[in-house]
Amino acid sequence: MQIVSTTTNLSVAVKAATADDRLEQAFLEEMLKYCNPQGGDKGGFSGGHGEEHFSSFLNREYAALLSLRLDLELGELR
């Protein structure tokens, strides 16, 4: 029986990215911050202070995946 991994090592792909790709990733990360507001409901199931910190990690991963698929051509604005 052979087990094949279906996950990708995203950190290797991000490290191999060029400066233009990292710029696009940072831009997308900031855009995702405003698309997913976290300040609304402060009820019992809101997640509290910890969720605010860990949502930035999720936004960073989403931005990394989006920057691999999209080419916003931000590097050509120089």
PDB file of N, CA, C and O in Angstrom:
ATOM      1  N   MET A   1       0.841  -1.174   0.000  1.00  0.00           N
ATOM      2  CA  MET A   1       0.000   0.000   0.000  1.00  0.00           C
ATOM      3  C   MET A   1       0.887   1.238   0.000  1.00  0.00           C
ATOM      4  O   MET A   1       1.812   1.357   0.803  1.00  0.00           O
ATOM      5  N   GLN A   2       0.593   2.143  -0.901  1.00  0.00           N
ATOM      6  CA  GLN A   2       1.373   3.371  -0.999  1.00  0.00           C
ATOM      7  C   GLN A   2       0.482   4.557  -0.647  1.00  0.00           C
ATOM      8  O   GLN A   2      -0.625   4.694  -1.169  1.00  0.00           O
ATOM      9  N   ILE A   3       0.972   5.400   0.234  1.00  0.00           N
ATOM     10  CA  ILE A   3       0.230   6.587   0.648  1.00  0.00           C
ATOM     11  C   ILE A   3       0.817   7.791  -0.070  1.00  0.00           C
ATOM     12  O   ILE A   3       2.012   8.069   0.032  1.00  0.00           O
ATOM     13  N   VAL A   4      -0.031   8.498  -0.793  1.00  0.00           N
ATOM     14  CA  VAL A   4       0.400   9.666  -1.549  1.00  0.00           C
ATOM     15  C   VAL A   4      -0.143  10.915  -0.865  1.00  0.00           C
ATOM     16  O   VAL A   4      -1.338  11.010  -0.585  1.00  0.00           O
ATOM     17  N   SER A   5       0.728  11.853  -0.604  1.00  0.00           N
ATOM     18  CA  SER A   5       0.320  13.091   0.043  1.00  0.00           C
ATOM     19  C   SER A   5      -0.418  13.981  -0.945  1.00  0.00           C
ATOM     20  O   SER A   5       0.042  14.178  -2.070  1.00  0.00           O
ATOM     21  N   THR A   6      -1.549  14.513  -0.534  1.00  0.00           N
ATOM     22  CA  THR A   6      -2.310  15.410  -1.396  1.00  0.00           C
ATOM     23  C   THR A   6      -2.095  16.871  -1.037  1.00  0.00           C
ATOM     24  O   THR A   6      -2.590  17.760  -1.730  1.00  0.00           O
ATOM     25  N   THR A   7      -1.369  17.124   0.029  1.00  0.00           N
ATOM     26  CA  THR A   7      -1.118  18.507   0.424  1.00  0.00           C
ATOM     27  C   THR A   7       0.127  19.023  -0.275  1.00  0.00           C
ATOM     28  O   THR A   7       1.022  18.253  -0.625  1.00  0.00           O
ATOM     29  N   THR A   8       0.175  20.315  -0.471  1.00  0.00           N
ATOM     30  CA  THR A   8       1.353  20.934  -1.064  1.00  0.00           C
ATOM     31  C   THR A   8       2.093  21.709   0.003  1.00  0.00           C
ATOM     32  O   THR A   8       1.495  22.195   0.963  1.00  0.00           O
ATOM     33  N   ASN A   9       3.372  21.819  -0.167  1.00  0.00           N
ATOM     34  CA  ASN A   9       4.186  22.574   0.776  1.00  0.00           C
ATOM     35  C   ASN A   9       4.204  24.021   0.316  1.00  0.00           C
ATOM     36  O   ASN A   9       5.043  24.409  -0.497  1.00  0.00           O
ATOM     37  N   LEU A  10       3.293  24.808   0.827  1.00  0.00           N
ATOM     38  CA  LEU A  10       3.119  26.187   0.387  1.00  0.00           C
ATOM     39  C   LEU A  10       4.307  27.053   0.763  1.00  0.00           C
ATOM     40  O   LEU A  10       4.648  27.982   0.030  1.00  0.00           O
ATOM     41  N   SER A  11       4.941  26.770   1.885  1.00  0.00           N
ATOM     42  CA  SER A  11       6.056  27.613   2.314  1.00  0.00           C
ATOM     43  C   SER A  11       7.210  27.552   1.320  1.00  0.00           C
ATOM     44  O   SER A  11       7.913  28.548   1.146  1.00  0.00           O
ATOM     45  N   VAL A  12       7.427  26.412   0.663  1.00  0.00           N
ATOM     46  CA  VAL A  12       8.483  26.307  -0.348  1.00  0.00           C
ATOM     47  C   VAL A  12       8.120  27.147  -1.560  1.00  0.00           C
ATOM     48  O   VAL A  12       8.980  27.822  -2.126  1.00  0.00           O
ATOM     49  N   ALA A  13       6.854  27.113  -1.966  1.00  0.00           N
ATOM     50  CA  ALA A  13       6.426  27.901  -3.117  1.00  0.00           C
ATOM     51  C   ALA A  13       6.524  29.390  -2.830  1.00  0.00           C
ATOM     52  O   ALA A  13       6.871  30.169  -3.718  1.00  0.00           O
ATOM     53  N   VAL A  14       6.226  29.793  -1.615  1.00  0.00           N
ATOM     54  CA  VAL A  14       6.290  31.208  -1.260  1.00  0.00           C
ATOM     55  C   VAL A  14       7.737  31.676  -1.203  1.00  0.00           C
ATOM     56  O   VAL A  14       8.039  32.791  -1.627  1.00  0.00           O
ATOM     57  N   LYS A  15       8.644  30.840  -0.684  1.00  0.00           N
ATOM     58  CA  LYS A  15      10.048  31.225  -0.600  1.00  0.00           C
ATOM     59  C   LYS A  15      10.667  31.381  -1.982  1.00  0.00           C
ATOM     60  O   LYS A  15      11.574  32.192  -2.170  1.00  0.00           O
ATOM     61  N   ALA A  16      10.180  30.605  -2.952  1.00  0.00           N
ATOM     62  CA  ALA A  16      10.727  30.669  -4.296  1.00  0.00           C
ATOM     63  C   ALA A  16      10.118  31.814  -5.107  1.00  0.00           C
ATOM     64  O   ALA A  16      10.506  32.024  -6.256  1.00  0.00           O
ATOM     65  N   ALA A  17       9.192  32.540  -4.541  1.00  0.00           N
ATOM     66  CA  ALA A  17       8.522  33.616  -5.252  1.00  0.00           C
ATOM     67  C   ALA A  17       9.454  34.809  -5.444  1.00  0.00           C
ATOM     68  O   ALA A  17      10.345  35.058  -4.632  1.00  0.00           O
ATOM     69  N   THR A  18       9.230  35.531  -6.523  1.00  0.00           N
ATOM     70  CA  THR A  18      10.027  36.716  -6.802  1.00  0.00           C
ATOM     71  C   THR A  18       9.506  37.897  -5.989  1.00  0.00           C
ATOM     72  O   THR A  18       8.496  37.795  -5.294  1.00  0.00           O
ATOM     73  N   ALA A  19      10.209  39.008  -6.090  1.00  0.00           N
ATOM     74  CA  ALA A  19       9.787  40.213  -5.366  1.00  0.00           C
ATOM     75  C   ALA A  19       8.428  40.692  -5.865  1.00  0.00           C
ATOM     76  O   ALA A  19       7.615  41.176  -5.078  1.00  0.00           O
ATOM     77  N   ASP A  20       8.176  40.561  -7.167  1.00  0.00           N
ATOM     78  CA  ASP A  20       6.881  40.964  -7.713  1.00  0.00           C
ATOM     79  C   ASP A  20       5.759  40.103  -7.142  1.00  0.00           C
ATOM     80  O   ASP A  20       4.681  40.607  -6.825  1.00  0.00           O
ATOM     81  N   ASP A  21       6.016  38.810  -7.013  1.00  0.00           N
ATOM     82  CA  ASP A  21       5.008  37.913  -6.445  1.00  0.00           C
ATOM     83  C   ASP A  21       4.740  38.232  -4.983  1.00  0.00           C
ATOM     84  O   ASP A  21       3.597  38.173  -4.531  1.00  0.00           O
ATOM     85  N   ARG A  22       5.787  38.569  -4.243  1.00  0.00           N
ATOM     86  CA  ARG A  22       5.604  38.918  -2.829  1.00  0.00           C
ATOM     87  C   ARG A  22       4.838  40.231  -2.689  1.00  0.00           C
ATOM     88  O   ARG A  22       4.057  40.397  -1.752  1.00  0.00           O
ATOM     89  N   LEU A  23       5.059  41.165  -3.618  1.00  0.00           N
ATOM     90  CA  LEU A  23       4.304  42.418  -3.606  1.00  0.00           C
ATOM     91  C   LEU A  23       2.827  42.145  -3.849  1.00  0.00           C
ATOM     92  O   LEU A  23       1.970  42.704  -3.165  1.00  0.00           O
ATOM     93  N   GLU A  24       2.530  41.293  -4.817  1.00  0.00           N
ATOM     94  CA  GLU A  24       1.142  40.944  -5.090  1.00  0.00           C
ATOM     95  C   GLU A  24       0.513  40.229  -3.899  1.00  0.00           C
ATOM     96  O   GLU A  24      -0.656  40.455  -3.586  1.00  0.00           O
ATOM     97  N   GLN A  25       1.279  39.373  -3.238  1.00  0.00           N
ATOM     98  CA  GLN A  25       0.761  38.669  -2.069  1.00  0.00           C
ATOM     99  C   GLN A  25       0.445  39.652  -0.948  1.00  0.00           C
ATOM    100  O   GLN A  25      -0.594  39.532  -0.298  1.00  0.00           O
ATOM    101  N   ALA A  26       1.321  40.615  -0.713  1.00  0.00           N
ATOM    102  CA  ALA A  26       1.078  41.610   0.337  1.00  0.00           C
ATOM    103  C   ALA A  26      -0.147  42.460   0.004  1.00  0.00           C
ATOM    104  O   ALA A  26      -0.941  42.783   0.887  1.00  0.00           O
ATOM    105  N   PHE A  27      -0.299  42.820  -1.270  1.00  0.00           N
ATOM    106  CA  PHE A  27      -1.457  43.596  -1.702  1.00  0.00           C
ATOM    107  C   PHE A  27      -2.743  42.808  -1.476  1.00  0.00           C
ATOM    108  O   PHE A  27      -3.717  43.342  -0.946  1.00  0.00           O
ATOM    109  N   LEU A  28      -2.745  41.541  -1.878  1.00  0.00           N
ATOM    110  CA  LEU A  28      -3.934  40.714  -1.706  1.00  0.00           C
ATOM    111  C   LEU A  28      -4.248  40.478  -0.230  1.00  0.00           C
ATOM    112  O   LEU A  28      -5.414  40.405   0.158  1.00  0.00           O
ATOM    113  N   GLU A  29      -3.211  40.361   0.586  1.00  0.00           N
ATOM    114  CA  GLU A  29      -3.424  40.174   2.021  1.00  0.00           C
ATOM    115  C   GLU A  29      -4.126  41.385   2.629  1.00  0.00           C
ATOM    116  O   GLU A  29      -5.026  41.233   3.455  1.00  0.00           O
ATOM    117  N   GLU A  30      -3.719  42.581   2.225  1.00  0.00           N
ATOM    118  CA  GLU A  30      -4.379  43.792   2.727  1.00  0.00           C
ATOM    119  C   GLU A  30      -5.814  43.885   2.220  1.00  0.00           C
ATOM    120  O   GLU A  30      -6.703  44.314   2.956  1.00  0.00           O
ATOM    121  N   MET A  31      -6.048  43.490   0.977  1.00  0.00           N
ATOM    122  CA  MET A  31      -7.406  43.524   0.437  1.00  0.00           C
ATOM    123  C   MET A  31      -8.313  42.538   1.171  1.00  0.00           C
ATOM    124  O   MET A  31      -9.477  42.836   1.437  1.00  0.00           O
ATOM    125  N   LEU A  32      -7.774  41.362   1.496  1.00  0.00           N
ATOM    126  CA  LEU A  32      -8.571  40.362   2.204  1.00  0.00           C
ATOM    127  C   LEU A  32      -8.917  40.811   3.619  1.00  0.00           C
ATOM    128  O   LEU A  32      -9.947  40.407   4.157  1.00  0.00           O
ATOM    129  N   LYS A  33      -8.078  41.635   4.225  1.00  0.00           N
ATOM    130  CA  LYS A  33      -8.379  42.166   5.558  1.00  0.00           C
ATOM    131  C   LYS A  33      -9.683  42.950   5.550  1.00  0.00           C
ATOM    132  O   LYS A  33     -10.479  42.864   6.485  1.00  0.00           O
ATOM    133  N   TYR A  34      -9.892  43.717   4.484  1.00  0.00           N
ATOM    134  CA  TYR A  34     -11.086  44.546   4.403  1.00  0.00           C
ATOM    135  C   TYR A  34     -12.286  43.777   3.873  1.00  0.00           C
ATOM    136  O   TYR A  34     -13.426  44.176   4.107  1.00  0.00           O
ATOM    137  N   CYS A  35     -12.046  42.684   3.164  1.00  0.00           N
ATOM    138  CA  CYS A  35     -13.158  41.867   2.669  1.00  0.00           C
ATOM    139  C   CYS A  35     -13.760  40.998   3.762  1.00  0.00           C
ATOM    140  O   CYS A  35     -14.930  40.625   3.681  1.00  0.00           O
ATOM    141  N   ASN A  36     -12.978  40.673   4.778  1.00  0.00           N
ATOM    142  CA  ASN A  36     -13.430  39.819   5.871  1.00  0.00           C
ATOM    143  C   ASN A  36     -13.374  40.584   7.189  1.00  0.00           C
ATOM    144  O   ASN A  36     -12.500  40.318   8.013  1.00  0.00           O
ATOM    145  N   PRO A  37     -14.289  41.532   7.405  1.00  0.00           N
ATOM    146  CA  PRO A  37     -14.229  42.303   8.656  1.00  0.00           C
ATOM    147  C   PRO A  37     -14.502  41.407   9.857  1.00  0.00           C
ATOM    148  O   PRO A  37     -15.352  40.519   9.791  1.00  0.00           O
ATOM    149  N   GLN A  38     -13.787  41.636  10.951  1.00  0.00           N
ATOM    150  CA  GLN A  38     -13.905  40.806  12.142  1.00  0.00           C
ATOM    151  C   GLN A  38     -14.486  41.563  13.331  1.00  0.00           C
ATOM    152  O   GLN A  38     -14.671  40.960  14.388  1.00  0.00           O
ATOM    153  N   GLY A  39     -14.776  42.832  13.211  1.00  0.00           N
ATOM    154  CA  GLY A  39     -15.156  43.624  14.375  1.00  0.00           C
ATOM    155  C   GLY A  39     -16.626  43.658  14.699  1.00  0.00           C
ATOM    156  O   GLY A  39     -17.009  44.343  15.648  1.00  0.00           O
ATOM    157  N   GLY A  40     -17.474  42.964  13.971  1.00  0.00           N
ATOM    158  CA  GLY A  40     -18.907  43.094  14.148  1.00  0.00           C
ATOM    159  C   GLY A  40     -19.456  42.510  15.427  1.00  0.00           C
ATOM    160  O   GLY A  40     -19.551  43.216  16.430  1.00  0.00           O
ATOM    161  N   ASP A  41     -19.810  41.275  15.422  1.00  0.00           N
ATOM    162  CA  ASP A  41     -20.485  40.629  16.547  1.00  0.00           C
ATOM    163  C   ASP A  41     -19.470  40.213  17.603  1.00  0.00           C
ATOM    164  O   ASP A  41     -18.509  39.504  17.304  1.00  0.00           O
ATOM    165  N   LYS A  42     -19.685  40.652  18.831  1.00  0.00           N
ATOM    166  CA  LYS A  42     -18.810  40.278  19.948  1.00  0.00           C
ATOM    167  C   LYS A  42     -19.552  39.354  20.904  1.00  0.00           C
ATOM    168  O   LYS A  42     -19.366  39.437  22.118  1.00  0.00           O
ATOM    169  N   GLY A  43     -20.391  38.475  20.366  1.00  0.00           N
ATOM    170  CA  GLY A  43     -21.174  37.576  21.204  1.00  0.00           C
ATOM    171  C   GLY A  43     -20.340  36.439  21.776  1.00  0.00           C
ATOM    172  O   GLY A  43     -19.111  36.454  21.704  1.00  0.00           O
ATOM    173  N   GLY A  44     -21.022  35.460  22.341  1.00  0.00           N
ATOM    174  CA  GLY A  44     -20.360  34.342  22.985  1.00  0.00           C
ATOM    175  C   GLY A  44     -19.601  33.437  22.034  1.00  0.00           C
ATOM    176  O   GLY A  44     -18.681  32.735  22.456  1.00  0.00           O
ATOM    177  N   PHE A  45     -19.965  33.438  20.758  1.00  0.00           N
ATOM    178  CA  PHE A  45     -19.314  32.564  19.790  1.00  0.00           C
ATOM    179  C   PHE A  45     -18.455  33.337  18.798  1.00  0.00           C
ATOM    180  O   PHE A  45     -18.180  32.839  17.706  1.00  0.00           O
ATOM    181  N   SER A  46     -18.033  34.523  19.151  1.00  0.00           N
ATOM    182  CA  SER A  46     -17.282  35.356  18.208  1.00  0.00           C
ATOM    183  C   SER A  46     -15.832  34.922  18.060  1.00  0.00           C
ATOM    184  O   SER A  46     -15.218  35.227  17.038  1.00  0.00           O
ATOM    185  N   GLY A  47     -15.261  34.230  19.025  1.00  0.00           N
ATOM    186  CA  GLY A  47     -13.867  33.823  18.942  1.00  0.00           C
ATOM    187  C   GLY A  47     -12.956  34.700  19.760  1.00  0.00           C
ATOM    188  O   GLY A  47     -11.882  34.266  20.177  1.00  0.00           O
ATOM    189  N   GLY A  48     -13.363  35.910  19.993  1.00  0.00           N
ATOM    190  CA  GLY A  48     -12.623  36.809  20.869  1.00  0.00           C
ATOM    191  C   GLY A  48     -11.303  37.299  20.312  1.00  0.00           C
ATOM    192  O   GLY A  48     -11.100  37.385  19.101  1.00  0.00           O
ATOM    193  N   HIS A  49     -10.414  37.619  21.238  1.00  0.00           N
ATOM    194  CA  HIS A  49      -9.132  38.227  20.895  1.00  0.00           C
ATOM    195  C   HIS A  49      -8.236  37.273  20.098  1.00  0.00           C
ATOM    196  O   HIS A  49      -7.512  37.712  19.205  1.00  0.00           O
ATOM    197  N   GLY A  50      -8.276  36.000  20.407  1.00  0.00           N
ATOM    198  CA  GLY A  50      -7.438  35.025  19.707  1.00  0.00           C
ATOM    199  C   GLY A  50      -7.800  34.894  18.243  1.00  0.00           C
ATOM    200  O   GLY A  50      -6.920  34.727  17.398  1.00  0.00           O
ATOM    201  N   GLU A  51      -9.075  34.968  17.935  1.00  0.00           N
ATOM    202  CA  GLU A  51      -9.503  34.849  16.544  1.00  0.00           C
ATOM    203  C   GLU A  51      -8.998  36.023  15.709  1.00  0.00           C
ATOM    204  O   GLU A  51      -8.686  35.859  14.529  1.00  0.00           O
ATOM    205  N   GLU A  52      -8.917  37.194  16.311  1.00  0.00           N
ATOM    206  CA  GLU A  52      -8.394  38.354  15.592  1.00  0.00           C
ATOM    207  C   GLU A  52      -6.953  38.116  15.153  1.00  0.00           C
ATOM    208  O   GLU A  52      -6.565  38.502  14.051  1.00  0.00           O
ATOM    209  N   HIS A  53      -6.164  37.482  16.014  1.00  0.00           N
ATOM    210  CA  HIS A  53      -4.768  37.214  15.674  1.00  0.00           C
ATOM    211  C   HIS A  53      -4.644  36.119  14.623  1.00  0.00           C
ATOM    212  O   HIS A  53      -3.883  36.259  13.666  1.00  0.00           O
ATOM    213  N   PHE A  54      -5.383  35.037  14.795  1.00  0.00           N
ATOM    214  CA  PHE A  54      -5.235  33.906  13.894  1.00  0.00           C
ATOM    215  C   PHE A  54      -5.901  34.128  12.548  1.00  0.00           C
ATOM    216  O   PHE A  54      -5.561  33.440  11.585  1.00  0.00           O
ATOM    217  N   SER A  55      -6.831  35.056  12.445  1.00  0.00           N
ATOM    218  CA  SER A  55      -7.432  35.347  11.145  1.00  0.00           C
ATOM    219  C   SER A  55      -6.409  35.967  10.201  1.00  0.00           C
ATOM    220  O   SER A  55      -6.537  35.833   8.984  1.00  0.00           O
ATOM    221  N   SER A  56      -5.394  36.643  10.741  1.00  0.00           N
ATOM    222  CA  SER A  56      -4.347  37.193   9.876  1.00  0.00           C
ATOM    223  C   SER A  56      -3.537  36.080   9.223  1.00  0.00           C
ATOM    224  O   SER A  56      -3.082  36.230   8.089  1.00  0.00           O
ATOM    225  N   PHE A  57      -3.349  34.955   9.931  1.00  0.00           N
ATOM    226  CA  PHE A  57      -2.651  33.814   9.333  1.00  0.00           C
ATOM    227  C   PHE A  57      -3.455  33.236   8.176  1.00  0.00           C
ATOM    228  O   PHE A  57      -2.897  32.880   7.139  1.00  0.00           O
ATOM    229  N   LEU A  58      -4.765  33.146   8.360  1.00  0.00           N
ATOM    230  CA  LEU A  58      -5.627  32.626   7.309  1.00  0.00           C
ATOM    231  C   LEU A  58      -5.619  33.562   6.105  1.00  0.00           C
ATOM    232  O   LEU A  58      -5.559  33.103   4.964  1.00  0.00           O
ATOM    233  N   ASN A  59      -5.679  34.868   6.352  1.00  0.00           N
ATOM    234  CA  ASN A  59      -5.608  35.830   5.248  1.00  0.00           C
ATOM    235  C   ASN A  59      -4.293  35.715   4.500  1.00  0.00           C
ATOM    236  O   ASN A  59      -4.271  35.828   3.274  1.00  0.00           O
ATOM    237  N   ARG A  60      -3.192  35.493   5.217  1.00  0.00           N
ATOM    238  CA  ARG A  60      -1.884  35.356   4.580  1.00  0.00           C
ATOM    239  C   ARG A  60      -1.840  34.125   3.677  1.00  0.00           C
ATOM    240  O   ARG A  60      -1.278  34.180   2.583  1.00  0.00           O
ATOM    241  N   GLU A  61      -2.421  33.029   4.120  1.00  0.00           N
ATOM    242  CA  GLU A  61      -2.438  31.804   3.314  1.00  0.00           C
ATOM    243  C   GLU A  61      -3.341  31.968   2.098  1.00  0.00           C
ATOM    244  O   GLU A  61      -2.990  31.531   1.002  1.00  0.00           O
ATOM    245  N   TYR A  62      -4.505  32.596   2.284  1.00  0.00           N
ATOM    246  CA  TYR A  62      -5.384  32.873   1.146  1.00  0.00           C
ATOM    247  C   TYR A  62      -4.674  33.757   0.125  1.00  0.00           C
ATOM    248  O   TYR A  62      -4.760  33.510  -1.078  1.00  0.00           O
ATOM    249  N   ALA A  63      -3.982  34.775   0.595  1.00  0.00           N
ATOM    250  CA  ALA A  63      -3.269  35.679  -0.310  1.00  0.00           C
ATOM    251  C   ALA A  63      -2.161  34.945  -1.051  1.00  0.00           C
ATOM    252  O   ALA A  63      -1.939  35.201  -2.235  1.00  0.00           O
ATOM    253  N   ALA A  64      -1.465  34.041  -0.379  1.00  0.00           N
ATOM    254  CA  ALA A  64      -0.402  33.273  -1.034  1.00  0.00           C
ATOM    255  C   ALA A  64      -0.977  32.398  -2.136  1.00  0.00           C
ATOM    256  O   ALA A  64      -0.407  32.315  -3.224  1.00  0.00           O
ATOM    257  N   LEU A  65      -2.099  31.747  -1.865  1.00  0.00           N
ATOM    258  CA  LEU A  65      -2.721  30.900  -2.880  1.00  0.00           C
ATOM    259  C   LEU A  65      -3.254  31.722  -4.046  1.00  0.00           C
ATOM    260  O   LEU A  65      -3.108  31.329  -5.203  1.00  0.00           O
ATOM    261  N   LEU A  66      -3.867  32.854  -3.744  1.00  0.00           N
ATOM    262  CA  LEU A  66      -4.379  33.715  -4.814  1.00  0.00           C
ATOM    263  C   LEU A  66      -3.254  34.289  -5.667  1.00  0.00           C
ATOM    264  O   LEU A  66      -3.394  34.394  -6.885  1.00  0.00           O
ATOM    265  N   SER A  67      -2.144  34.658  -5.041  1.00  0.00           N
ATOM    266  CA  SER A  67      -1.046  35.249  -5.809  1.00  0.00           C
ATOM    267  C   SER A  67      -0.384  34.225  -6.720  1.00  0.00           C
ATOM    268  O   SER A  67       0.212  34.592  -7.733  1.00  0.00           O
ATOM    269  N   LEU A  68      -0.483  32.937  -6.367  1.00  0.00           N
ATOM    270  CA  LEU A  68       0.045  31.902  -7.257  1.00  0.00           C
ATOM    271  C   LEU A  68      -0.830  31.734  -8.492  1.00  0.00           C
ATOM    272  O   LEU A  68      -0.330  31.394  -9.564  1.00  0.00           O
ATOM    273  N   ARG A  69      -2.127  31.968  -8.351  1.00  0.00           N
ATOM    274  CA  ARG A  69      -3.058  31.781  -9.466  1.00  0.00           C
ATOM    275  C   ARG A  69      -3.299  33.047 -10.281  1.00  0.00           C
ATOM    276  O   ARG A  69      -3.593  32.967 -11.474  1.00  0.00           O
ATOM    277  N   LEU A  70      -3.181  34.203  -9.658  1.00  0.00           N
ATOM    278  CA  LEU A  70      -3.467  35.470 -10.334  1.00  0.00           C
ATOM    279  C   LEU A  70      -2.180  36.209 -10.656  1.00  0.00           C
ATOM    280  O   LEU A  70      -1.193  36.101  -9.929  1.00  0.00           O
ATOM    281  N   ASP A  71      -2.196  36.949 -11.735  1.00  0.00           N
ATOM    282  CA  ASP A  71      -1.078  37.833 -12.052  1.00  0.00           C
ATOM    283  C   ASP A  71      -1.638  39.243 -12.175  1.00  0.00           C
ATOM    284  O   ASP A  71      -2.220  39.604 -13.198  1.00  0.00           O
ATOM    285  N   LEU A  72      -1.460  40.028 -11.134  1.00  0.00           N
ATOM    286  CA  LEU A  72      -1.996  41.388 -11.116  1.00  0.00           C
ATOM    287  C   LEU A  72      -1.088  42.385 -11.819  1.00  0.00           C
ATOM    288  O   LEU A  72      -1.465  43.541 -12.014  1.00  0.00           O
ATOM    289  N   GLU A  73       0.104  41.945 -12.199  1.00  0.00           N
ATOM    290  CA  GLU A  73       1.092  42.768 -12.910  1.00  0.00           C
ATOM    291  C   GLU A  73       1.449  44.026 -12.132  1.00  0.00           C
ATOM    292  O   GLU A  73       1.650  45.086 -12.724  1.00  0.00           O
ATOM    293  N   LEU A  74       1.530  43.916 -10.807  1.00  0.00           N
ATOM    294  CA  LEU A  74       1.912  45.067  -9.991  1.00  0.00           C
ATOM    295  C   LEU A  74       3.386  45.408 -10.166  1.00  0.00           C
ATOM    296  O   LEU A  74       3.778  46.559  -9.973  1.00  0.00           O
ATOM    297  N   GLY A  75       4.199  44.439 -10.523  1.00  0.00           N
ATOM    298  CA  GLY A  75       5.623  44.678 -10.724  1.00  0.00           C
ATOM    299  C   GLY A  75       5.916  45.520 -11.950  1.00  0.00           C
ATOM    300  O   GLY A  75       7.002  46.087 -12.070  1.00  0.00           O
ATOM    301  N   GLU A  76       4.960  45.606 -12.860  1.00  0.00           N
ATOM    302  CA  GLU A  76       5.166  46.374 -14.083  1.00  0.00           C
ATOM    303  C   GLU A  76       4.794  47.840 -13.921  1.00  0.00           C
ATOM    304  O   GLU A  76       4.867  48.602 -14.884  1.00  0.00           O
ATOM    305  N   LEU A  77       4.397  48.247 -12.726  1.00  0.00           N
ATOM    306  CA  LEU A  77       4.026  49.638 -12.481  1.00  0.00           C
ATOM    307  C   LEU A  77       5.231  50.517 -12.196  1.00  0.00           C
ATOM    308  O   LEU A  77       5.091  51.734 -12.078  1.00  0.00           O
ATOM    309  N   ARG A  78       6.399  49.929 -12.085  1.00  0.00           N
ATOM    310  CA  ARG A  78       7.606  50.703 -11.767  1.00  0.00           C
ATOM    311  C   ARG A  78       7.988  51.637 -12.866  1.00  0.00           C
ATOM    312  O   ARG A  78       8.980  52.356 -12.748  1.00  0.00           O
TER     313      ARG A  78
END
